[in-house]
Amino acid sequence: MPSHAHHSTTEPRTESSGPRPGSDDPLQREKSHLAASRSALRAMRADAEALNIADVTANWVNAEVLQGEIDARIKALADLSHTPLFFGRLDYLHAPGLELAEGAAGENFYIGRRHVHDADGDPMVIDWRAPVSQPFYRASKKDPMDLKLRRRFGYTGGELTAYEDEHLTDPTEAARTSALLQSEIERPRVGPMRDIVATIQPEQDEIVRAGIGGSVCVQGAPGTGKTAVGLHRVAYLLYAHRERLARSGTLVIGPNRSFLHYIEQVLPALGELEVKQATVDDLVGHVEVRATDEAAAATVKGDARMAEVLRRAVRSHITMPQEPCVVVRGSRRWRVPAYELEEIVQELRDREIRYGAAREALPQRIAHAVLVRMEQAGEAPDDRVQDAVARNTAVKAAVKAVWPPVDPAKLVLRLLGDAEFLADQAEGILTPEEQKTILWTKPARSVKSAKWSSADAVLIDEAMDLVARTPSLGHVVLDEAQDLSPMQYRAVGRRCTTGSATILGDIAQGTTPWATDTWEEALTHLGKPGSAVEELTQGFRVPREVIAYASRLLPAIAPDLTEATSIRESAGDFAIRTVEPADLTAATLTACDNALAKEGSIGLIAAEARIPALRTALEAAGVSCLAPGEETSAEARLTLVPATLAKGLEYDYVVLDEPAAIVDGEPDERTGLRRLYVCLTRPVSGLTVVHAAPLPEQLADR
């Protein structure tokens, strides 16, 4: 494939350049390969649709399972017209030693979102996750990784319109920033979050391709792509360990439904359709949440010490036997004395196994003691006799007396409603003041009538795990992890005890009173102590001037973090408008009008208390607005975002209304400043701050 060294290598070659008369135009050849690849993908889908399973399934169950797998493959083979089928090409100096179809181990490979092969099975597009694709993300002039040329492609509405080459082994060509890469990073956002498969950076790629054996924590400043890295890591692990994860399952956990809706198209665009998404509240949704705790109560309920309080509460139901157990079988009576029963119970307690598992083991242990006596008397009982003895009425009664069943929700109900019971279980763990903080002022009569909070639901989940082990998944991605309480970390950790996790977050964006101060502490609560902590500090989305302004808050909210930088070429639009209090709403609407005159999505972010007035003003002005998570379109590009829901979202332009109100809306100043930091770092192209009240002192001197 010829290079285009005859024209500028610092600018992408575009269609407008046009082929020279009589030349073999490279752009036209690439377009031909795109058309042929799309045709091959359609043929792959047609082959899947034509599969007849009538002769290979023995029964209807097998047929249903196989048909489901075929349907999923057909869906995964869909050609998304506005999504480039390939975005890069690698020309190797030597044929890579990879297991490709015979005759396909040439030196040119097209890198795309999924594998595409022709009728002979030869690859036309290589999956971005394959080993041969790795140099697309990692190769450099210093380490070309055996590449002669890396070509990037530019698209407009799904049509290939440009290409750009890097000659990695050419000493006459200087290292430079890719114009197409920069253009893709800065492209205006309309609609849900896109994948970043064409723009993954070397430091991101290292995290994406980290092995499944260990867990990884990513501390990422705003705009560093940590969420995208986590999602692409799931896609990579499913590619590299599909069978293993198909059995054990994968899960993406986000902070709220709006956020999950925003990211839900990323994995399907990469061909991964089976990854489930949930919030922490979804995971622990064993009761209906109808109440909100005060910050002080939620903090105590979320404290890791509550795990020990609950463990004590569960085990408080165990009582040592006072009476012997007498089993009648036929004409014989077999007596297990109280002291022997006590030894059995004590042994089960000391083993620290789940309460429910021990309760299931207890009748078998008592039955075994009976069988020993039978054998001593000359009988020869077998396993069936032991099972029958374990089901004996006397044994059941003994088990119920010393190891009664525990209902986790009823246990937490009693703990929060009975001051004496709580005092007994929390003695030496919680102070009397802390106990008083979490006690209900009016105890609920039943589990159903209780006004449970989110923190209560987490306590019930902990109690459930103390009774019966929570099933573990193969891999869990936890995003915006900095906001979780220790008890919430434990709830997530239970879902990946035998699997691995990718933990994503930013200490500076912790906006709950119980937000974690260090990742080491969070990883311990998750049950993943010692996991690798990677820090992403190079921003790709937030404009340079905006991130520098927001970073003024870091000494007050996260003094130990490295300040983020931005690789953005443009400084971005940035303005601060000071107005009179009476003019605040009108000035905010004017800023929105100015933003709407530009291309892309607009987020109007404001304190919760300001949302009703702004919504009314927008309606009066005839400006339609969306709720967070609703998909933007060409007709509706403005989203009205309460500051509490801004985390994880991003917009081309952000209008930030009254920062002081955002800070004042939180229970303490540090949390308020962290919330403001989140809101300031949502824009991709421009930020306008409109305020009447004084700005926080950290920002006031601009």
Beta strands, then each sheet from edge to edge (+ up, - down):
strand 1: 13-14
strand 2: 86-92
strand 3: 108-112
strand 4: 116-117
strand 5: 123-127
strand 6: 147-156
strand 7: 159-167
strand 8: 216-220
strand 9: 250-254
strand 10: 276-279
strand 11: 325-329
strand 12: 332-336
strand 13: 475-478
strand 14: 500-505
strand 15: 532-536
strand 16: 538-539
strand 17: 565-566
strand 18: 573-578
strand 19: 602-606
strand 20: 638-642
strand 21: 651-657
strand 22: 683-691
sheet 1: 1+ 7- 6+ 2- 3+ 5+ 4-
sheet 2: 10+ 9+ 13+ 14+ 8+ 15+
sheet 3: 11+ 12-
sheet 4: 16+ 17+
sheet 5: 18+ 22+ 21+ 19+ 20+
end
